[in-house]
Structures are given as C-alpha cells and as structure tokens.
Amino acid sequence: MADVGPSAPAGVGDWTVADLAAHLLSETALGGFVVFVGRSLVARGVRLNDLAGGATERTIALYRRRGFDHALTRLEARPPRLLLRPSVAPVTLFEVWLHLDDVRRANRLDPPAEPDSLGAAVEFALRYQRRALAGAPVDRSVSNGDLLRWLGGRPSSLPPHVPALRF
C-alpha cells in the first residue's frame, strides 16, 4: 500500500488504496470485538455483508479522516488478539491477503508470497462458498492464492464460477 500510495486503485470497486486501508483498519476498532463476533458467524457460514454495511461505512469514514499515514502505521502493528484466535484467524488471513492481492493486481505488482497458513484460509473460503458451489468439483491443483482469488470472486487461472462467487 505504501509503495503505490493513497490515490492508487485498490482493485475493489472504485476504492482507492486509502479507502481500502481505512476498511482494513476499521476491523481493528474496539480491539476487533465487533469484527470477531462477525467473523465468528462468518466462520460458521453466515453471510453478513448485506447486514453490516452501515456500521462499516461509518467506521471507514472515521479512519479516512485520520489519514493514510495513520492507517498504514496502525496496519503495520499486530492485529488485535481476538482476530488471531484460531476460530477466526483463517477469516482474518483471507480478508487481509485477498485485499492486498487486490492492490497488487490493480497496480500490476508481483504476486505476494503465499504464507504456509494460507491453506487454512482456503478451507474457510470453501466452507463459506459451500452453498454457492452446490457440490461442484473444485480444482485443487492450483496454488492456494489462486484458489482464494477464485473463491473470492477475483480473476484467477480457474474458469469463473456461474453464478459468480462473491464475498
């Protein structure tokens, strides 16, 4: 994010990198408690995106006002312990890794290294997309990163799922 700057495209709708930084930072508000509760539900397959929009937008607006440098400094710190608990850590990894990959793709940067733990994020995403996949076979021969891109509805080497997968 620092390499491309705050006004660079984030690869998520019309968001800039500053907007995406505010989004990721908003997840740490209140020590991550609200996000922990939400991710605990998401880890069980509950889809919250349509319900959480208003509160999320207000928190993002707060962090946008504090500025990009503030957001980067806070994002470089260790995430709240709640978001690293085993029950939600794969969801946290999925969210952060996929968004940073969004920035990479939007700005034509080299792919990020794939941490060994990325497989846990894949397993979470497979459970989360279980209904959308409707028992369709999943090609596991690609990298975990490519599989996460596909499960997150991003461009990957796998053919797009119909209907499109989205988070």
N, C-alpha and C positions, 0 to 999 in steps of 0.2 A: 504494500500500500504506500509506504514511504517512497519507494522507487518511482512510482508512476504519478504520485501527487493527488491532492484532494479533488481536482476537477476532472480527472481521468474517468472514463466509463468503467462501471463496476460489473457490467455483464448481467445485471439484474434489472430488467425493465429500463427505465430512464434514470436510475440511480447513478450518482457519481460515487467515486471511492469514498469521499467524505460521508455520503449518505450511508453507505454500507458499513463504514467504521462506526457511525452512530448506532446503526442497527445492532451490530455485534456487541458494542459496549452497553447498549440498553439491556442486554441479557444479564449483565452483572449487577444491575440495580438491586438494592435491598439484599446485598450479599448473594444474589442469584436465587433467592427464595421463590419468587413468583415463577421464574423460568424452571426451577427444579420441580415445582408442583406440576407445571405444564408438561415438562419433558417426562415426568413420571407417567403421566397419562398417555403421552405420545408413544413412549416406550412400550405401552400396552396396546398400541394400535389405534388410539383415539385421535381423530383428526381435528385439530384445534385452530388451524389457520383462519377459518372464516369467523371464529368467535373472538379471537384475541386482537383483531386489527386496531380498534380504537385506542386501547391502552398502550399497545406497542407504538403506535404513531406518536402519542403524547410523550413517551419516554425518549423516542428517537429525536423528537423536536428539541427536547431539553439538551441532549448531547450535541446536537448540531450547533446550538447556541454557544456551547462551551468551546467549540472549535476543534479542528482536525488534529492539531498538535496534542491537545489534551487527550483526545480519543486514542491516538497512537501510543502515547505514554501509558495510558490505562490498559490498552490491549496488550502491551508488552509484559505487563505484570501477570503473575499467576492468577488463573481464574478462581472464582470463589470455590471453596471446598465442596459445597453442595453440588456444583456442576461437574465435579470429578468423581462423585460417588459411582460405584460400579453399575447401579441401576440406570443411570442417565449418561454416563461418560461416553458410550457409543453415539448417543444422540448429539452430544456436545461436539464430539470429533467430527461427525457427519456435517453439522452446521458450519463449523469453522473451516474445515478442509474444503468443502464444496464452494463456499463463498470466496475463499482465497483462490481457488481454481477458477471461479468465475472472473475474478480480476485478471488472473493470468491470461485466460483465453481472450478477454475483451481487449487486452493490451499487447497481445502476441508475444508473451513472455514464455520462457521454457517451462515445461511442466514441473510442479513441485515434487520433492521427494515424497515417496509414499511411506509413511511410518508403518512399522510392523503391525501396530494396533489397528490399522485401517480395516482389517478383516472383520473386527467387531462392529464397525460402522456399517459394513456391507450386510452383516447378519441382521442388524437393526432395520436397515432400509428394506431388506427382503420381507421381514415380518410386517413392516409398515405398509408395504405395497401389496401385501398378500391378496387382498380383495381385487385390486386393480389388475393384478397378474392373472387372476382366475385360473390358477393351476397350469398356466403356460410354462413350458420349459424355459429355464434361464441359462444362457451361455456363460459358464463359469470359467471359460478358457482365457478370458481377457484379464487384464490387471485389475486389482481391487479399485484403483482410481477410475478406470474406465467403466467398471460396473457401477460405481457410485454415481458417476456422471449420468449414466443411463437411467438408474433408479431415481435420480433426482430430476429427471426430465431435461437433462442437458445434452448437447451434442456428444456423441461417443462413436466408437467404431462399430457398435451394435446397431442393427436397424431400429428405427423408432418404434415404440410400442403403440398399438392402436387399441383403445384411445390413448392419447399422450399421457405419460406418467407425470405427475406434478406433486410437489410438496407444498 
